[in-house]
């Protein structure tokens, strides 16, 4: 048969099947689409061929191939010894080429009989070779299958052969051909087990249209669908890319109407869909209704609801479900506990999470890696790294085998907070346990070294990563660039970036630009900032409020207020909302530059933004007002700060005392000093100096001397400024003179 004739016959066969009475409609669309000769893509490796299927040998060398491959002796050996290694190289295509179709069917039937009934996988492989020969589901395949069955002499039924053919097509993702074979199998009475298998495969591969059509055809064919059939389709509605909860609910109703009782797995699958769509209240109500009606449930049903509540941050509701599960007589499993431990730790309820682990142990349930990982991650995230490390080591002493995830969690925490000796020991342990250190681990190690200002060591680790074949990412590179910047080595940072970009193709991202610009601002190279800023824009990165604020702060500190406000207005034009940090930087710049009109305008902008004041911003505003001797406004902000629940510190009080002293309002200054004492806030040398200068300004030398004596009694040594004003050494050598002076005054 020629290739073109074969293609025509296949299409005719398809048309007959599609238009045959009782055939499902879904194949009519498939026929319209199928306008090409399908190519089989077999995934199994069991039937590897030594010869190319694309080459047709000439008749003249057929005998030579036979002599060289010894195919017939190999079949004889496989049949006599049941040696699969000898049989696995048998190609039905090659066999037909050597011996003809009829004899090849007999030989393969002999092979199949030899491996029956126990070697099912091997039998499927042999049938797969026959399917490979035909290429697709069509007239040729449906003629060969009965021929094979007739040669088997009752060892296999035609339905069993079709089941193997369907499995072959499914494994090759040839779903249309699998369905065509299913229609052919219906002629001899297809079994529900085979239907369920095909349905499950279609659902697993997300072939929604085919799965629905197959299910409808199973019902129309009079098949007695069982709970497994419904549960498979239910999983498609709840686990697929698109949730179909209405269809899932209708499926439950249909089951009840048809007398098919849903089991715990069916209800659990539906509950999973509700939880996946975040209909958590509906899921909990549905589960409670099941319990009240005495419907079958299992731990999975409860776990689905517990997990959903935890995912939504409603841990207390999750605990309620957990306790309800125990009241209903269901014993929580390791997953139930692990879900709750993870939820509690993510909510910062670390002690409760630890108690949950204890409860697991008391109930004879051994916590798994997931349970402990959640606790360790929660402890590290909240800065309790030493406690996490202690638990980690305690578990190890008790014989618990840590996995790589647990090591990575604790290693990350130690790199963020603890010293390098601990980090080094953990790294050595990971290597000792043959864990494959990845880019995440190397990046953490580099961060730890940079945090402790070991830049050269960090670069050595960077080179080691490359030697080990671990490709760094932009986070790794940004950490090193940040370390260069903090050392003032901006040029070296640029050279490093150029190197990784050329050799590894790693381009800077927005965070990298923030690090570079912050470094430039730190060393007062604000002239270069605009160039970097322009390069960033050119690369398509959109600056955010943080980046704008970094640059504005750099310009403000350099007293380049015109540039700072230029960027501030650009920020507003771009629709980027300024942060408290932005306003704080501008206010400080205006205070140092004595820009009162700009200060007032900026304050109005802040009020318009309705910003929530924080301690830093309040402190900056108070300092600015005090520097301008506007004590009324300073005290208003001080009172507003207190009413907002923000506690003033020594710096705030020092600013206020200095401001009152500047305007010679010493009653106000003394009142602030008394407030500090009431709040147990210790004055600094700057605080005392401001108060002493204020008394000297109003000519109250005696009170100035008393304040000085109080300072000395508090153990505070005068600085150079105060020593110069009072004419004493900063060791307080002339304090006896001032002590006597104080006695004379009193």
N, C-alpha and C positions, 0 to 999 in steps of 0.2 A: 504494500500500500504506500503510495507516495505521500509526502508531507502535506501537500495541498489537499489531497483527497481525504487524508486523516482529519485535517482541520474542518473540512466541510461536514464530515460525518459526525464529528464531535458537536458542532453547532446544531445539526439536525437532531441529534440525540437530546441536546439541551432543550430545544424547542418542543420536542415531544413530551419531555418530562414536565416542562413548565405548563404546557397546555392540557396535560392529562387531567382527567377528573379527580378532584380531591387534592391536587397539588397546591401548595401554599403560594400566595401571590407574590411573596417577597422575591421569588426567583425570576419573575418577569423583568424586574428592573435589572437584576444581575445579568440576564441574557442580553439586555440592551447595552449594558456597559461592556460586556465581554466581546470585544471585536478583535481580539488578538489571540495568538496561540500561547497559552500560559506556560511559564517555565517553572518547573518544580524546584523549590529551595529547601532541600532536606537538611534538617538540623542535626540528626543523629549521626554519630561517627561509626556506627556499627557496621555499615556496608561500604567501607572505603574501597574505591576501585583503583587498581594499578594502571589501567588504561584510560585514555581520554574518551569521554562519551561523545565528544564532538567529531571524532574521526571515524569514518566508515572504512574498514580495511577491505581491500580487494579480495575476490574469491581465491586468487592465486596463492595468497600467503595465509589463508585460513588454517591449512594443515600445519604450517610452521608455528602459528600461534598456539595451536592445540598442543603440539609437541613441546613447545617452550614452557607453557603454563601448566600443562598436565592437569587440566580442569577435571576430567573424568576421574582420574586416580584420586584427586583431592576430595571429590564428592564421596567416593567409595570409602576413603579414610575417615571422613566426617561421620558417615552413616555407621561404620563398624565400631568406631571408638568413641562416638559422641563428642568428638573434639571440636569445640566451637571455634578455636583458632584456625582450624582448617576450613570450617564452613563460612566464617565471616567474610572471607574474600570472594565468595561466590556472587557474581553479578548476573542477574537474570538477562540483562541486555547482552552480556558477553556469551552467556550460555545459548541464547537464541541465535547469535551470530555463528556459533560453532556447530550447533546440533539441530537448529530449527525450532519452531515454536512448540509443536506438539510434544517432542521429546523433552524439551526444556521444562514444560509444565510437569511432566512425569518425574523428572529429576528433582525439581523443587518440592513436589509433593512428597517424594521419598525423604528429602531432608526434613520437611516439616513433621512427618510421621516419626522420624527418629528422635526428635527433641520433645515430642508430646509425651505426657501432659504437663511436665514440670518446667520446662525451659520456655516460659511464655515470652520473655523479652527477646529471646533468640528467634522465636517463631515470628514475632512482629517484625523483626529486622528482615527476615526472608520475604515476608509479604511486602515490606517496604521496598525492597528491590524490584518486586513486580510492579508496584505503583510507579516507581522511578522509570521503569521501562515505558509505561503508558504515557506518563507526563502529566495527566490530569484526569479528572472524573469525566468519563465519556463512554461512548459505545464500546471502544476497545477494552477498557478496564472492566466494564460490566459483562463482557463476554468471557474474559480470562478468568474472572473470579469463580463462576460456576464450573469452568473446566478444571480449575484447581481442586474444588470441592469434590468433583466426581472422581478425581484421581486419588483423593484421600480416603475413599471408601468408608465414609462415616466418621472418621477421626475428628473432623471439624465440620460444623454446619456453615452454610453460606452466610448466615447472620453473624457468626463469629468472625468470618473472614472480612465481612463488611465493617465490623467493629474495629478490626485492626487497620483497615484502610482509612476509616474516619479518623482514628488516632494519628495516623501518619500525616494526613492532610492538616489536622489541627496543629501538630508539632511544627509543621512547615508554614503556619499562618495562612494556609490556603482554605479559608473558611467557606468560600463559595463552593469549592469542590467537596468539602466535607458535607455540606448541606445537600448537594446533588446526590452524594452517596447515601445519605440518610433517606432521601426520597426513594431511591432504588431499593434500599433495605426494607422500606415499608411494604413492598410487594410480597415479602416473605414473612412479615410480621415482626416488626422491630420491637425490642424489649424496652421497658421503662428505664432500666439501668443504663442502657446505651443512650437513650434520650437525655437522661439526667447528666451523663458524662459530657455529651456534646453541649448541652445548655451551660454547664459549669465552665467549659472551655471558652465559649463565646462571651460569657459574662466576665471571665478573668481577663480576656483580651479587649474588653470594653466594646465589643461588637453589639451595641444596643439594639439596632434595627433587626439584625439577624436573630438575636436572642428572643426579642419580643415575638417575632414571627414564628420562631420554632415553638415557643411556649403556646401560642395560639393554635398552631397546627397540632400539637400534642393533645390539646383539649378537644379540638374538632375531630380528631381521629379516634376519640373515645378512650384514650389512655386514662387509666385511673391514677391521676397525679397524686403523689404522696407529699408528705410534709417537707421532704428534702427538695422536691421540685420547686415548691413555693419559696422555700428558704433561699435557694440559689437566686431566684429572680428578685427576692427581697434585697439580697446583698447588692444587686446591681443598682437598685433604686437608692440605696443608702450609702454605698461605698464608692460609687462612680464619680466621674468628674463633675457631673451635674446631679444635684440632689432632686429626687422626685418623691417627696414625702406624701403627697396626695395619692399617688399611684400605690405607694407602699401601704398606706392605710386601707385603700380599697382592696388590696391583695389580702390583708388580714380579714376583712369582711367576707371576701369571696371564699376564703378557706373555711370560715365558720359556716357559711351557707352550704358549702359542698360537703360538710361533715369531716373536713380534714382539720384535726386539732393542732394548732400551733404548739411547738415545744419551746423550751427555754431558749434555745439557740435562735429561733425565729423572733421571739420577743426581744431578745438581746440585740439582734441585728436592727430591728426597728428603733429601739432605744438609742442605739449608736447613731442612727440617722438624725433623730431629734437633737441629740447632744451636738452632733457635728454642725447642725444649723443654728446652734446656740439657743434653741428653744428649751432651755434648761428647766423652766417651771413646768412646761408641758410634759417633759420627760419624767420629772419627779411625780407629777400627778398621775401619769400613765402607770408608772411603776407601783405606786400606792394602790391604784385601782386593781392592778393584777393581783396584788397580795390579798386585797379584800375579797376578790372573787375566787381566790384559791387557784389561780392559773399557775402553770409551771414557771418557775424563775430559777436563776442560778446566780452565783457570785459575779459572773460577767455582767449581768444586768445592773447590779448595784455598782460595780466598778465603773461602768460607763457614766453613770450619773455622778458618782463621786469625782471622777476625773474632770467632768465638765464644770462642776461647781468650783473645783480648785483652779481650773484654767481661767475661769471668770473672776477669780479673786475672792470668791465667797466660801472661804475655808470653813467657817462655822456651819454653813448649810451642808457642806461635805461631811463634816463630823456628825451632823444630825442623820444623814443618810447612812453613814457608817454604823452608828449606834442602832438605827432602825434595822439594818441588816442582821445584827447580832440578836436583836429581839425576835426577829422572824425565824431564828434558828439556823441562819446561814453563817458558817464560819468564815471570817475574812481570811483571804490568802495573802501571799507575799506581795501580790500586785496591789491589793487593797491598801495595805500598810504603806507600801512604797509611794503610792499616789499621794496619800495624806502627808507623809514625811516631806515629800517634795513641795506640796502646797504650803505646809506650815513654814518651812524654811524660806520659801520665796516671800512669804508675808512677814518675815523677820521673827517668827515665833520659834526660835531655835530650841529653847528649853522644852517646849511641847513636842517638837520634832524628835528630840532626844528621848523624851519619855515614851513616845510612840515606838521607838526602837526597843526600849526596855520591855514594853508590853508584848511586842512580837516575840522576844526571847522567852518571856514567861509563858506564852501560849505555845511554845515549842516550834515557832516559825523562825527559821534562820534568816536574818536580813541579807539581802543580796547586794551586789555591787551598786545597783541603782539606788537602793535605800541609803547606803553610806555615802554615795557620791552626792546625793542631794544635801545631806547634812554638812559634809565637808565644803561644798560649794557655798552654802548659806553662811557658814562660819567665816570663810575667806572673804566673801563679798562684804560682810559687815566689819571686817578688820580684825576678827578674832582668829588670826592665823596661828598663833602659838597654841591655842586650844585645839584647833583643827589638826595641827601637827602632832599634838599629844595623843589625840584619838587615833590618828593614822598609825602612829608607832605602837600604840596599845593593841590595836587590831592585829598588827603584824606579829607582835609577841604572842598573841593568842592563836597564831597559826592561820589567820585569814590571808588569803592570797589576793593582793591588790592587782587590779587590772591597769591597763595603760591610761584609761580615762581618770581613775582615781589619782594616779601619779601626776597626770597633767594638771588636775585641779589643785592639788597641794603644791605642786611646783610653781604654778602661776601665782598662788597666794604668797609663797615664800619669796619669790622674785619681786613682788610688789612691796613687801613689808619687812622681811627679815634680812639678816646679814648674809654675807657671801659664803661663809663656811657652811651654813646649812644648805644653801642653794647648791654648792659644789657637791656636798654629800648626796643630796637627792639626785643630782645629775648622774653621779657615779652609780647609784643604785639602779637608775633606769637603764643605763648601759649594761650593768651586771645582769639584769633580768632580761636582756636581749629585746627590750622594747625599741621599736623603730622611732627614733626622735624625728619629729616633723618640723615644719616651718614654724608652727605655733610654739613648740618647745624652744627652738633656737631663738625665736624672737623674744620670749620671756627671759632667757639667759642674757641676751644682749641688753635688754632693758635693765636687768639687775646690775650688770657691770656699769652701764652708763649712769644709773642712779647713784652708784658709789664713785662716780667720776673715774672709772677705769676705761677710758676711751680706747686706748691702744689694745687692751685685752678684748674689748668688744669687737674691734676690727679683726682681731685674730680669729675670734669665733665666727665672724662673718665669712672669712676666707675658708674656715673649716666647713661651714655649710656648703659652700660651693664645691669643695673637694669631695664631700659626701654625696653630691648630686641633689642636694636639697635647694630648691630655688627660692630665694627670699622674696617677700612681697613688699608692697609699698609701705606697709606698717613698719617692717624691719628697717627699711631704709630711712624712714622718717625719724625713727628713734635715734639713729646714728647722726642724722642731720641736726636734730635737736641738741644732741650732745656737743657736736661741733659748735653750734651757735652759742650754747651756754658757756663754752670756753672762749668765745670771741673769735673763733676761727671760721668766719663766714666764707672766706675764699676757699678754704679746704672743704667746706660743706658743698659749695658749688662744684668743685672738682669731683667730689664723691658722687654727686647726683649725675654729672655728665658721664662718669664712668659706668654707673649701673644702667643708665639709659642706653648707652652705646652697646654695652656687652650683654645686657639682660633684657633690654626693651622696657624697663620699668620707668614710667613717666611720673612726675610729681602730681599729687592730687591736691585738693583744696586744703587738707590738713597740713600737707608738706609746705605749701605756700604760707600758711599761718605761722609755722615754726620759723621759716626763713625770715619773714617780715618781722616777727617778734625779735629775732636775733639782731636784725639790722637796727631796730628801734633801741634795743638795749645798749648798743655801742654808739648810739647817736649818729648813725649813717642814714638819716632820714632822706637824704638826697637820692639814694638808690631805691627807696621804697616804691616810688611811682613807676620806675622801670619794671620792677618785679610785678607790681600790680597790673601793669599793661600786658605783660607776658601771660599772666594768669587769665586775664579776660580773653586774650587771643586763643588760648587753649580751650576755651569754652566753659570755664568754671565761673559760677556766679557767686560773688562775695556775699557772705551772710553777715548778720549783726555782730558776731564775734570777731570776724576779720576786720570789719570796719572799726570796731571799738579798739582793737589792738593798734591799728595805724593811728587813730585819733589820739590814743593815749601817748604814743610815741611822739607825735607832733606837739601835743600839749606839754609834755615834759621838756621838750626842746624849746618851749616857748614860741613855737611856730604856729600861733593860734589862727593865723589867716588860713594856713593849709588845713589845720584841724577842722575849722568851721566850713571850709570848702568841701571837705569830705563828708562832714555832717549833713550838709544840704544835699549833696549827691546821694547820700544814704536815704534821705527823706524822699527825694525825687524818684528813686528806684523802688520805693514802697517798702523799704526795709525798716522795721520798727526799732528805734534805738532802745538799748537796755539801760539798766541802772548803771552798769559799768561805763557805758558811753557818756552818760550825763556826769558821772563822778569824775571822769577824766577831764571833761570840758570845764567843769566847775573849779577843779583844782588849778587848771591852767589859767583861768580868768582871775582866780585869787592871787596867784603869783604875779600876774601881769597887771593887776589893779584895773581890770576891765569891768567896771561897775555896770555900764549900760548893757553889755553883753550878758553879765551875770543875771540881771533882772529879767532880760528876755528869755534866757535859758530856764529860769525858774518858772516862768509862765508856760513855756513849752512842756515842762515836766508836769505841771498841774493839769494841763490839757490832756496829757497822756494818761492821767490817773494812775501813775506808777505806785506800786506798793513799796513803801520805804523799807529799806533794810538798814542794818547797823552801819555799814560802810558809808552809804550815801548820807545818812543823818550826820555822821561824824564829819564828813567832808563839808556839809552845809554849815554846821556849827562852827567849824574851823574857819570857813570863809567869812562868815558874819563877824566872828571875833577879830579876825585880821583887819576887817574894815571898821571895827569899833561899833558895829551895829548890835549892841548887846540886847536890845529889845527883841529883835528878830532871832538872835541866837537863843535867848531864853524860851521863845515861843517854840522853836524847833526842839529844844531840850525837853520841854513839857510834852510835845507831840511824840517825841521818841519814847518817853516813859509810858504815855498812854497807849502806845502801840505794843507795849510789852518788851521793848528793847532796852537792855540794861546799859547805861553809860559806863565806860571804862575810865581808867586813869588818864588816857589821852584827852577824852572829852572834857573831863573836869579841869585838866591843865589848860586847855584852850579857853575855857570859860574864865578861870582865874586870871589867866594872862590878859584876856579881853577886859575884864573889870579893872585890873590893875592899870591897864593902859589909859582908861578913861578916869582913873583915880576914884573909882567907886569901890572902896575897900570893904564896905559892908557886904556887897555882893560877892566879892572874892572870898571873904571869910566865911560866908554862908556856904559857898561851894566846898570849901575846905572841911567844914563841919559835916556836910553831906557825905563826903568821902569817908570820914571817920565812922559815920553811922553805918555805911555799907561795907565797912572793913576793906576798903580799897586803899592800898598804900600809896601815898604821894611819892613822886620821883624827885630827883634833884632839880629837874626842870620846873616842877610844880612849886617847890619851895623858892626857887630863884625868882619866878614870876611874882610870887607873893611879897618877897623881900623887896624887889624892885618897886612894887606898887607902894609899899610903906615909905620907902626912901623918897619916892616922887612927891608924896604929900608931906614930907618932912618929919614923919613919925619914926625917927631913928630907933627909939626904944622898942617899938613893936617889931621893927626889922630885926633887932638884935635877939629879941625873944624867939622870933621865928627861926633864926639861925641856930639858936641853942636847941630848940625842939628838933630841928633837922639833925644836928649832931647826936642828940640823944637817941634818935631813931636809927642811928648807925649809917646815915647817908653822908658820904664825903662830898664837899663842895667841888664843883668842876672849875675849870680855868676861868670861865666867865664870872661866876660868883666870887671866886677868890680875888679876881681883879677888882671887882666892885667894892668888896669889903676890905681889901688890902691885907688879906691873910693868905697863907700858903694852903694849898689844897690838902695838906695833911692836918689842917686845923691847928697849927702851932700857936696861933694867937687867940685860941678860944678862951683861955683863962681871962684874957683882958675883956672879952665880950661877956663872959660870965659875970665878972665883977661889975661890968657896966649894967648888966641886967639887974643885979642886986641893988645897985644904986637907984635904978629907975623904980624898982618896986618899993 
